[in-house]
Amino acid sequence: MTIVDQQTSTREIETPPESDWEPRIVAFICSWCSYTGADLAGTAGAQYPPNVRLIRVPCAGRLDLLFVLESLQRGIDGVLVVGCPPDHCHYGEGNLLAQRRFRLLKGLLEHVGVEPGRLHFSWVGASEGPKFARVASEVVESVRSLGPSRTLVRGMYAASRSALVE
């Protein structure tokens, strides 16, 4: 399991040459319940693919969706957002906010041609280590079936940033 904190630039996550291609997944994961579930998966010996990189966020509701866009723009093949289960958010309703925002972003990205199988959202509780391992494996297989991501270009990210500033 590779853990990267939210301050780490997605520039540091490089894409390997296509001949050695394995899907690269970034998982933005709540540092409360969901991170504990991922940690439990590791300590319990639950197997999940090593090409899932975990980035801890204080709350899934606090995730800046530009991080998702930048990840895809920089060559990440898939994104997983993992929040606390409903009624277990340490910040009230941050997990529900995250789900609503994620659905909106996913719809917008589908509109511009990003395959829906590249973006995933899940709830994982602190005691659900095996569930985290299963979800991570399912996401990797879903993205593997799509092949390397080629949809996003640098211009889209620049356009999205400028649109938000205006």
C-alpha contacts under 8 A as a table, 3 or more apart, distances in Angstrom:
res1	aa1	res2	aa2	distance
1	M	42	G	7.60
1	M	50	P	5.94
1	M	52	V	7.24
1	M	53	R	6.85
1	M	54	L	7.38
2	T	50	P	7.65
2	T	52	V	7.39
2	T	53	R	5.18
2	T	54	L	6.00
3	I	53	R	6.19
3	I	54	L	4.76
3	I	55	I	5.86
3	I	56	R	7.39
4	V	8	T	6.34
4	V	53	R	7.21
4	V	54	L	5.97
4	V	55	I	4.74
4	V	56	R	6.80
5	D	8	T	5.75
5	D	55	I	5.11
5	D	56	R	5.30
5	D	57	V	7.29
6	Q	9	S	7.94
6	Q	55	I	5.77
6	Q	56	R	5.98
6	Q	57	V	5.97
8	T	12	E	7.46
9	S	12	E	5.82
9	S	13	I	7.85
10	T	13	I	5.35
10	T	70	E	7.20
10	T	71	S	6.05
10	T	74	R	7.34
11	R	14	E	6.82
11	R	74	R	7.05
13	I	76	I	7.92
14	E	74	R	7.97
14	E	75	G	7.57
15	T	24	R	7.38
15	T	75	G	6.16
15	T	76	I	7.01
16	P	20	D	6.59
16	P	21	W	6.36
17	P	20	D	5.72
17	P	21	W	6.37
18	E	21	W	4.69
18	E	148	P	7.94
21	W	148	P	7.56
22	E	51	N	7.59
22	E	144	R	7.15
23	P	51	N	6.96
23	P	76	I	7.80
23	P	77	D	5.68
23	P	78	G	7.34
23	P	140	V	6.48
23	P	143	V	6.37
23	P	144	R	5.66
23	P	147	G	7.50
23	P	148	P	6.85
24	R	51	N	5.55
24	R	52	V	6.50
24	R	53	R	7.88
24	R	76	I	5.46
24	R	77	D	5.24
24	R	78	G	6.48
24	R	140	V	7.95
25	I	51	N	6.23
25	I	52	V	4.74
25	I	53	R	6.15
25	I	76	I	6.25
25	I	77	D	6.02
25	I	78	G	4.77
25	I	79	V	5.54
25	I	80	L	7.14
25	I	140	V	7.00
26	V	52	V	5.80
26	V	53	R	4.87
26	V	54	L	6.16
26	V	55	I	7.19
26	V	71	S	7.59
26	V	76	I	7.09
26	V	78	G	6.54
26	V	79	V	4.99
26	V	80	L	6.20
27	A	52	V	6.57
27	A	53	R	5.84
27	A	54	L	4.83
27	A	55	I	6.00
27	A	79	V	5.82
27	A	80	L	4.46
27	A	81	V	5.60
27	A	82	V	7.02
28	F	54	L	6.08
28	F	55	I	4.85
28	F	56	R	5.98
28	F	57	V	6.52
28	F	60	A	7.36
28	F	63	L	7.69
28	F	79	V	7.69
28	F	80	L	6.25
28	F	81	V	4.84
28	F	82	V	6.23
29	I	34	S	6.14
29	I	35	Y	6.11
29	I	54	L	6.54
29	I	55	I	5.98
29	I	56	R	4.99
29	I	57	V	5.86
29	I	59	C	7.71
29	I	60	A	6.53
29	I	81	V	5.99
29	I	82	V	4.77
29	I	83	G	6.33
30	C	33	C	6.71
30	C	34	S	5.30
30	C	35	Y	5.85
30	C	56	R	5.88
30	C	57	V	5.15
30	C	58	P	5.76
30	C	59	C	4.74
30	C	60	A	5.16
30	C	82	V	6.31
30	C	83	G	5.37
30	C	84	C	6.81
31	S	34	S	6.35
31	S	35	Y	4.90
31	S	36	T	7.30
31	S	56	R	5.44
31	S	57	V	5.70
31	S	58	P	5.32
31	S	59	C	6.52
32	W	35	Y	5.82
32	W	36	T	6.37
32	W	58	P	7.41
32	W	59	C	7.45
32	W	84	C	7.36
32	W	90	H	7.39
32	W	126	A	7.56
33	C	36	T	5.26
33	C	37	G	6.23
33	C	83	G	7.57
33	C	84	C	5.36
33	C	85	P	7.99
33	C	88	H	7.85
33	C	89	C	7.95
33	C	124	V	6.89
33	C	125	G	4.91
33	C	126	A	4.25
34	S	37	G	4.95
34	S	38	A	6.25
34	S	82	V	6.38
34	S	83	G	5.91
34	S	84	C	5.61
34	S	123	W	7.41
34	S	124	V	5.02
34	S	125	G	5.37
34	S	126	A	5.77
35	Y	38	A	4.99
35	Y	39	D	6.07
35	Y	56	R	7.24
35	Y	126	A	7.26
36	T	39	D	4.96
36	T	40	L	6.05
36	T	125	G	7.60
36	T	126	A	4.84
36	T	127	S	7.45
36	T	129	G	7.92
37	G	40	L	4.99
37	G	41	A	6.26
37	G	124	V	6.41
37	G	125	G	5.76
37	G	126	A	4.25
37	G	127	S	5.57
37	G	128	E	5.13
37	G	129	G	4.46
37	G	132	F	6.47
38	A	41	A	5.02
38	A	42	G	6.52
38	A	126	A	7.96
38	A	128	E	7.90
38	A	129	G	5.55
38	A	132	F	5.78
38	A	133	A	7.36
39	D	42	G	5.14
39	D	43	T	6.24
39	D	129	G	7.09
40	L	43	T	5.07
40	L	44	A	5.77
40	L	126	A	7.70
40	L	127	S	7.17
40	L	128	E	7.48
40	L	129	G	4.79
41	A	44	A	5.26
41	A	45	G	6.21
41	A	46	A	4.99
41	A	47	Q	7.62
41	A	128	E	7.69
41	A	129	G	3.91
41	A	130	P	5.66
41	A	132	F	6.70
41	A	133	A	6.17
42	G	45	G	5.24
42	G	46	A	5.95
42	G	47	Q	7.60
42	G	129	G	7.63
43	T	46	A	7.66
44	A	129	G	7.54
46	A	129	G	7.35
46	A	130	P	6.07
46	A	133	A	6.18
47	Q	133	A	6.29
48	Y	133	A	5.01
48	Y	134	R	7.11
48	Y	136	A	6.30
48	Y	137	S	5.51
49	P	52	V	6.31
49	P	136	A	7.14
49	P	137	S	6.13
49	P	140	V	7.35
50	P	53	R	7.64
52	V	136	A	7.10
52	V	140	V	7.77
57	V	60	A	6.42
57	V	62	R	7.17
57	V	63	L	6.61
58	P	62	R	6.74
59	C	62	R	5.17
59	C	63	L	6.94
59	C	83	G	7.22
59	C	91	Y	7.50
59	C	94	G	6.48
59	C	95	N	7.23
60	A	63	L	5.35
60	A	81	V	7.11
60	A	82	V	6.75
60	A	83	G	5.23
60	A	84	C	7.82
60	A	94	G	6.45
60	A	95	N	5.75
60	A	98	A	5.55
61	G	93	E	7.89
61	G	94	G	4.18
61	G	95	N	5.38
61	G	96	L	7.34
61	G	97	L	5.42
61	G	98	A	4.21
61	G	99	Q	7.89
62	R	94	G	7.13
62	R	98	A	7.50
63	L	67	F	7.62
63	L	98	A	7.47
64	D	67	F	5.74
64	D	68	V	7.59
65	L	68	V	5.13
65	L	69	L	6.54
65	L	102	F	7.82
65	L	105	L	7.64
66	L	69	L	4.90
66	L	70	E	5.94
67	F	70	E	5.05
67	F	71	S	6.02
68	V	71	S	5.15
68	V	72	L	6.40
68	V	79	V	6.91
69	L	72	L	5.28
69	L	73	Q	6.03
69	L	157	Y	6.70
70	E	73	Q	4.90
70	E	74	R	6.02
70	E	157	Y	6.65
71	S	74	R	5.26
71	S	75	G	6.63
71	S	76	I	5.46
71	S	79	V	7.84
72	L	75	G	5.34
72	L	76	I	4.87
72	L	77	D	6.54
72	L	78	G	7.15
72	L	79	V	7.76
72	L	149	S	7.78
72	L	152	L	6.65
73	Q	76	I	7.26
73	Q	152	L	5.22
73	Q	153	V	5.85
73	Q	154	R	6.15
73	Q	156	M	7.92
73	Q	157	Y	6.69
74	R	154	R	7.95
75	G	149	S	6.59
75	G	150	R	7.65
76	I	79	V	7.55
76	I	149	S	7.16
77	D	118	R	6.60
77	D	143	V	6.73
77	D	148	P	5.94
77	D	149	S	5.04
78	G	117	G	7.85
78	G	118	R	4.38
78	G	119	L	5.84
78	G	120	H	7.97
78	G	139	V	7.77
78	G	140	V	7.87
78	G	143	V	6.16
78	G	149	S	8.00
79	V	118	R	6.22
79	V	119	L	5.02
79	V	120	H	6.24
80	L	119	L	6.05
80	L	120	H	4.70
80	L	121	F	5.66
80	L	122	S	7.59
80	L	139	V	7.44
81	V	120	H	6.30
81	V	121	F	4.79
81	V	122	S	6.46
82	V	121	F	5.85
82	V	122	S	4.96
82	V	123	W	5.62
82	V	124	V	6.54
83	G	95	N	5.51
83	G	98	A	7.66
83	G	121	F	7.88
83	G	122	S	6.42
83	G	123	W	4.96
83	G	124	V	6.30
84	C	88	H	5.91
84	C	89	C	5.55
84	C	95	N	6.05
84	C	123	W	5.38
84	C	124	V	5.65
84	C	125	G	5.64
85	P	88	H	5.51
85	P	89	C	6.98
85	P	95	N	7.34
85	P	123	W	4.83
85	P	124	V	5.94
85	P	125	G	5.80
86	P	89	C	6.79
86	P	95	N	6.91
86	P	96	L	7.10
86	P	123	W	7.76
87	D	92	G	7.68
87	D	93	E	7.69
88	H	92	G	7.85
89	C	92	G	5.34
89	C	93	E	6.12
89	C	94	G	6.41
89	C	95	N	6.10
91	Y	94	G	5.76
93	E	96	L	5.30
93	E	97	L	6.31
94	G	97	L	5.03
94	G	98	A	6.09
95	N	98	A	5.01
95	N	99	Q	6.30
96	L	99	Q	5.07
96	L	100	R	6.32
97	L	100	R	5.21
97	L	101	R	6.15
98	A	101	R	5.18
98	A	102	F	5.91
99	Q	102	F	5.08
99	Q	103	R	6.16
99	Q	121	F	7.22
100	R	103	R	5.26
100	R	104	L	6.38
101	R	104	L	5.14
101	R	105	L	6.22
102	F	105	L	5.07
102	F	106	K	5.96
102	F	121	F	7.44
103	R	106	K	5.09
103	R	107	G	6.15
104	L	107	G	5.21
104	L	108	L	6.29
105	L	108	L	5.07
105	L	109	L	6.09
106	K	109	L	5.13
106	K	110	E	6.07
106	K	116	P	6.96
106	K	119	L	6.76
107	G	110	E	5.10
107	G	111	H	6.24
108	L	111	H	5.03
108	L	112	V	6.66
109	L	112	V	5.18
109	L	113	G	6.34
109	L	114	V	5.27
109	L	115	E	7.92
110	E	113	G	5.03
110	E	114	V	4.81
110	E	115	E	6.00
110	E	116	P	6.15
111	H	114	V	7.37
113	G	151	T	6.65
114	V	118	R	7.37
114	V	151	T	6.02
114	V	152	L	7.60
115	E	118	R	5.86
115	E	119	L	7.96
116	P	119	L	5.88
117	G	120	H	7.09
117	G	139	V	7.95
117	G	142	S	5.97
117	G	143	V	6.18
117	G	146	L	7.53
118	R	139	V	7.96
118	R	142	S	7.44
118	R	143	V	5.68
120	H	139	V	7.10
122	S	135	V	7.62
124	V	128	E	6.06
124	V	129	G	7.98
124	V	131	K	6.90
124	V	132	F	6.26
125	G	128	E	5.23
125	G	129	G	8.00
126	A	129	G	7.30
128	E	131	K	5.20
128	E	132	F	6.43
129	G	132	F	5.17
129	G	133	A	6.43
130	P	133	A	5.10
130	P	134	R	6.19
131	K	134	R	5.02
131	K	135	V	6.06
132	F	135	V	5.13
132	F	136	A	6.04
133	A	136	A	5.21
133	A	137	S	6.16
134	R	137	S	5.16
134	R	138	E	6.12
135	V	138	E	5.07
135	V	139	V	6.14
136	A	139	V	5.20
136	A	140	V	6.29
137	S	140	V	5.18
137	S	141	E	6.24
138	E	141	E	5.15
138	E	142	S	6.05
139	V	142	S	5.04
139	V	143	V	6.16
140	V	143	V	5.24
140	V	144	R	5.92
141	E	144	R	4.93
141	E	145	S	6.23
142	S	145	S	5.42
142	S	146	L	6.86
143	V	146	L	5.17
143	V	147	G	6.55
144	R	147	G	5.29
144	R	148	P	7.66
146	L	149	S	7.84
149	S	152	L	7.69
150	R	153	V	7.79
152	L	156	M	6.62
153	V	156	M	5.68
153	V	157	Y	7.24
154	R	157	Y	5.51
154	R	158	A	6.47
155	G	158	A	5.09
155	G	159	A	5.99
156	M	159	A	5.04
156	M	160	S	6.12
157	Y	160	S	5.10
157	Y	161	R	6.29
158	A	161	R	5.24
158	A	162	S	6.23
159	A	162	S	5.19
159	A	163	A	6.05
160	S	163	A	5.12
160	S	164	L	6.33
161	R	164	L	5.23
161	R	165	V	6.40
162	S	165	V	5.09
162	S	166	E	6.35
163	A	166	E	5.41
